[in-house]
Amino acid sequence: MMLNTLYGKLALALMALLGAIGLSHSLISHALTQRYLQEAQQSFNRDLARNLVADQRLIADGRLDPKALKATFERYMTINPSIEIYWLDAGGAILAYSAEPAAVKRDRVALEPIRAFLSGAELPILGDDPRGHDARKSFSVTPIPATGPPEGYLYVVLRGEMYESFERLYRDSLLLRFSAWVLAGSLLAGLLAGLLLFRLLTRRLRRLAAVVDAFQRCEFSAFAPYRGAGARGDEIEQLGTHFDRMAERLQALIGRLRERDTLRRELVNHVSHDLRTPLAALHGYLETLQLKADRLSPAERQAYLDAALRHSRRLSRLVGDLFELAKLDAHAIQPRRERFPAAELVQDIAQKYRIAATEHRVRIDLCLPPTALVVEADIGMIERLLDNLILNALHHTPPGGRIALELAARDEIATFTVADTGHGIAPEELPLVFDRRYRGSRRTEDDGDHLGLGLAIARRIAELHGGELRASSELGRGTRFDFDLPICAFRADSLEADTADRRTGGAVMEK
């Protein structure tokens, strides 16, 4: 319905407001006109009572002459029936009057209006009308005698033929009719202008509502933006601009959620296969041990147990990586930043992988700056990042190769680098190395232990620290990974004394 819309409610409110204004104007105008006519009548007849006393010689020897007053009553009832004359005593009691006896309802008139009139108060002053208990009319009054303490009052009620004549003239005047038509025309013009203005305002609101509805019906995927005037426009335009920004953010968020959901589904599909492989192998070895327990030699039994244990560890490692990556993606793990010397961490990690490098017949070289660098980060996460990079390098570096672990400082930035002399990555595959689904075109028979989650975890850790894990590679020459951390301070102590040891004694792992 029309009234259920904002435009209908505004139109109804405007009509009610203009109607109230028109009614109030009419009532106020009528009241002011009545007051004006009463004031004019009383002002014109202010001295009527005094003139009656003087002209009709109602005072004789300083006292009111009852005979003359009675004659005046009879004369004015015939000549001017529009007025009524009353003789009051000093307390306001009616002693005599010119009106019909049956018409007089009061025997007393209040003295307060009389005193106000005689004191020169602002007109109009309405006094009691003896012809009614509640009626009040304009009047003229004079004390009797005119000097000294009054013994009574001549109270003249202006019945209002003049007033009624003025009122008829006012009602019949062209000016009044013209004013009424001007008022009605002004109210109508205001109504039409208000309706047009509300239409223009609500049109933009209807447009915005249509945009919101379309956005909702298309499931927040696509919509025609409002494209308002922005901060330069009014509140409606600002609201439209804010909605556009909100919709764009929702679309971006929904896009990321859908992308993550797609990645999750694809990851589950890829990982499920990799999980089934060690699980099936583990099941097979254990089943063989169970079925052939009495027929296997101790050496065969130990070989089956070693294989089962290897696949069990592989499965545990895969599941652990999956859980860690899921927690990083869900922001369930946040960096706990602390300050620590970067070179000491790099050296500790190199020492940790000395045995593994020896087993792979790979050399680890350290390259550290002469001055200690203090960085602020989660030391556990950074260690995990470097672990994954070195494990990846060990996996792809052939025997006799070299892994370089470097730390450099430039413009208050500490750069960590892990470089290897492995197979390298093709240029078209390099952008995919951080994709958790990526397997590479140069897979070996041992790649079942390497799901590709290590680099994805490393990149996520770098992002949580506000940085970026970068990769560069050349086929046949190796791959290089590096990331940055801001330097908090430089330690004054020199590392020149042990730099050579770090570059040689703990770094050469070649067999």
Residue pairs with C-beta under 8 A, 6 or more apart in sequence:
1 8
2 8
3 9
3 12
5 202
6 202
6 205
7 198
7 199
7 202
10 194
10 198
10 202
11 194
11 195
11 198
14 191
14 194
14 195
14 198
15 191
18 187
18 190
18 191
18 194
19 187
21 187
22 183
22 184
22 187
25 183
26 183
33 170
35 124
37 163
37 166
37 167
37 170
38 123
38 124
38 126
38 138
38 163
39 123
39 124
40 166
41 124
41 138
41 158
41 160
41 162
41 163
41 166
42 123
42 124
42 125
42 138
42 139
42 140
42 158
43 123
44 162
45 138
45 140
45 156
45 158
45 162
46 123
46 140
47 140
48 83
48 140
48 156
48 158
49 140
49 141
49 142
49 154
49 155
49 156
50 140
50 142
50 146
52 58
52 72
52 85
52 142
52 154
52 156
53 59
53 142
53 144
53 146
53 154
56 68
56 71
56 72
56 75
57 65
57 68
58 64
58 65
58 68
58 69
58 72
58 144
58 154
59 65
59 144
59 145
59 146
60 68
62 145
63 144
63 145
63 151
64 87
64 144
64 151
64 152
64 154
66 96
69 87
69 96
70 96
72 85
72 98
73 85
73 96
73 97
73 98
74 98
76 83
76 85
76 98
77 98
81 159
81 161
82 158
82 159
82 160
82 161
82 162
83 156
83 157
83 158
83 159
84 97
84 98
84 99
84 130
84 131
84 156
84 157
84 159
85 97
85 98
85 154
85 155
85 156
86 94
86 96
86 97
86 98
86 99
86 109
86 130
86 154
86 155
86 156
86 157
87 94
87 95
87 96
87 97
87 152
87 153
87 154
87 155
88 94
88 95
88 109
88 152
88 153
88 154
88 155
89 95
89 151
89 152
90 149
90 150
90 151
90 152
90 153
91 108
91 111
92 108
92 109
92 110
92 111
92 114
92 153
93 107
93 108
94 104
94 106
94 107
94 108
94 109
94 130
95 152
97 104
97 130
99 130
99 131
103 131
104 130
104 131
105 130
105 131
105 132
105 133
106 128
106 129
106 130
106 131
106 132
106 133
109 127
109 128
109 130
109 155
110 127
110 128
113 125
113 126
113 127
113 128
113 139
114 127
114 141
114 153
114 155
116 125
117 125
117 127
117 139
117 140
117 141
118 141
118 143
124 138
125 138
125 139
126 136
126 137
126 138
126 139
127 136
127 137
127 138
127 139
127 141
127 155
127 157
128 135
128 136
129 135
129 136
129 137
129 157
130 157
131 157
137 157
137 158
137 159
137 160
138 158
138 160
138 163
139 155
139 156
139 157
139 158
140 156
140 158
141 153
141 154
141 155
141 156
142 153
142 154
143 150
143 152
143 153
144 150
144 151
144 152
144 153
144 154
145 151
170 176
201 236
204 236
204 237
204 240
205 236
207 226
208 226
208 236
208 239
208 240
208 243
211 223
211 224
211 225
211 226
211 240
211 243
212 243
214 223
214 224
215 223
215 247
220 247
220 250
220 251
220 254
221 251
221 254
222 251
223 247
225 244
225 247
225 248
226 240
226 241
226 243
226 244
227 240
227 244
228 236
228 237
228 238
228 239
228 240
228 241
228 244
229 237
229 241
230 237
230 238
230 241
231 238
231 241
233 241
260 329
263 436
263 437
266 437
267 436
267 437
270 437
271 318
271 322
271 451
274 318
274 448
274 451
275 315
275 318
275 319
277 448
278 311
278 312
278 314
278 315
278 318
278 448
279 311
279 315
281 307
281 308
281 311
282 308
282 311
282 312
282 315
285 304
285 305
285 307
285 308
285 311
286 308
288 304
289 296
289 301
289 304
289 305
289 308
293 301
296 304
314 448
314 449
317 449
318 451
318 453
321 451
321 453
321 454
321 457
322 453
324 333
324 457
325 436
325 453
325 456
325 457
325 460
327 333
328 457
328 460
328 461
328 464
329 460
333 381
333 464
334 464
335 377
335 378
335 381
335 464
335 465
336 378
336 380
337 376
337 377
337 378
338 376
338 377
338 378
338 379
339 374
339 375
339 376
339 488
339 489
340 374
340 375
340 377
340 379
341 372
341 373
341 374
341 491
342 372
342 373
342 374
342 375
342 407
342 414
342 416
342 485
343 368
343 369
343 372
343 373
343 407
343 495
344 372
345 379
345 382
345 383
345 386
346 366
346 368
346 386
346 405
346 407
346 416
347 366
347 368
347 502
347 506
349 383
349 386
349 387
349 390
349 405
350 364
350 366
350 405
350 502
350 506
350 507
351 506
353 364
353 390
353 394
354 364
354 506
354 509
356 394
357 363
357 364
357 394
357 403
357 509
358 509
358 511
360 394
360 397
360 399
361 399
361 400
361 510
361 511
362 394
362 397
362 399
362 400
362 401
362 402
362 403
362 509
362 510
363 401
363 402
363 403
363 507
363 508
363 509
363 510
364 390
364 402
364 403
364 404
364 405
364 507
364 509
365 402
365 403
365 404
365 405
365 503
365 507
365 508
366 405
366 406
366 502
366 503
366 506
366 507
367 404
367 405
367 406
367 407
367 408
367 503
368 406
368 407
368 495
368 499
368 502
368 503
369 407
369 408
369 409
369 495
370 494
370 495
370 496
370 499
371 409
371 490
371 491
371 492
371 494
371 495
372 490
372 491
372 493
372 495
373 407
373 409
373 414
373 487
373 490
373 491
374 487
374 488
374 489
374 490
374 491
375 414
375 485
375 486
375 487
375 488
376 485
376 486
376 488
377 465
377 485
378 465
381 461
381 464
381 465
382 416
382 461
382 465
382 485
384 457
384 458
384 461
385 457
385 458
385 461
385 462
385 469
385 483
386 405
386 416
386 418
388 454
388 455
388 457
388 458
389 418
389 454
389 455
389 458
389 481
390 403
390 405
390 418
391 454
392 450
392 454
392 455
392 481
393 403
393 418
393 419
393 420
393 422
393 479
394 403
395 446
395 450
396 420
396 422
396 423
396 479
397 403
397 420
397 421
397 422
397 478
398 422
398 423
400 510
401 420
401 421
401 422
401 478
402 420
402 421
403 418
403 419
403 420
403 421
404 417
404 418
404 419
404 420
405 417
405 418
406 415
406 416
406 417
406 418
406 419
407 414
407 415
407 416
407 417
408 414
408 415
408 417
409 415
409 487
409 490
412 486
412 487
413 484
413 485
413 486
413 487
414 484
414 485
414 486
414 487
415 482
415 483
415 484
416 482
416 483
416 484
416 485
417 480
417 481
417 482
418 480
418 481
418 482
419 478
419 479
419 480
419 481
420 478
420 479
420 480
421 477
421 478
422 478
422 479
423 442
423 475
423 476
423 478
424 473
424 474
424 475
424 476
424 477
424 478
424 479
425 433
425 440
425 471
425 473
425 475
425 479
426 441
426 475
429 438
429 440
429 441
430 471
430 472
430 473
432 438
433 440
433 455
433 471
434 455
434 456
434 458
434 459
434 469
434 471
435 452
435 456
436 451
436 452
436 453
436 456
437 452
438 452
439 447
439 452
440 447
440 452
455 469
458 469
458 481
459 469
462 468
462 469
462 483
463 469
465 485
467 483
467 484
467 485
468 483
468 484
469 481
469 482
469 483
470 481
470 482
470 483
471 479
471 480
471 481
472 479
472 480
473 479
473 480
